[in-house]
Amino acid sequence: MASLGFTDVVGLVGVAAYVTAHFAVQVLHKPPAGAFVVRLNLVGPICILISLMGAFNLASF
């Protein structure tokens, strides 16, 4: 079984941030322009771009 590297973990954190933001808007009825959702939507792509430094994937970019 392969172990996860630093960039893999950062990418997973980014995906979790995206999913949490969408969950907050859809299920918890948080405002999409609220600070919580906006911060998660900033953390998500930043983490995913950092993860792409380890193994670039054009489709993800």
N, C-alpha and C positions, 0 to 999 in steps of 0.2 A: 504494500500500500504506500502510495507516495505521500510525502508530508507537504503541508502547505508552506509556501514561502511568505515573506513579508508582503510582497506585492499582491499575492493571492488573498491574504487576509484583508488588506486594505480594500481590494475590489469587492470582497464580500460585505464589508462595512458600508461601502457605497451603495450596493444593491439593497441592503437592509434599510438604508436611509431613504431611498426612493420608495420602497414598499411601505415603510412607516408613514411617509408623507401622504401617499395615496390612501392608506388606511385611515389616517387622521381626517382627511377631507371627506371620504366617502362614508365611513362608519361612525366616526366620532363627531362629524359635522363641524369640524374646525374650519375657519375661513381660509380659503386658498391664499389670500394675501396676508395672512397672519404671520407673525414673526416665527412661530414654531415651524410651520410648513415651509416658509421661505428658507430658513436656515437648513432644514433637511434637504431641500432641493438645491442648495448650494454645496452641501457636504457630499451629496451623492455623486455628481459628475466630477468633482475634484478628486474624490477617492478612486473613481473608475479610471480617470486619466492617469493617476499615479500608478494604478495597477497595470495599465497598458505600457508603461515604461519597461516592465519586466518581460512581457510577451505581447508584442503589438498584434492587434487583430483589427483589420480594416473595418469589418462589419460592426464591431463594437464601438469603434471610434466614430 
